[in-house]
Amino acid sequence: HCTLGKVDFTTIQLQENLQSLLHDLQKAKPSTSKGVYLRRVTVSTTMGPGLAVDQATLSF
């Protein structure tokens, strides 16, 4: 779990933050780790329902 932004952030700001997070997670992946490192990506507001992100739309 981590914070990507605030509700008043623009869509572009949230996309940039998500891309930065995913890039950093991929860099942190141990070289000995095999298989799928990120299984799911879900975003939500603090008390809102989670929305699954189609990973095919993400660039790592």
Buried (B, 14 or more C-beta within 10 A) or exposed (E): EEEBBEEEEEEEEBBBBBEEBBEEBEEEEEEEEEEEEEEEBEEEEEEEEEEEBEEEEEEE
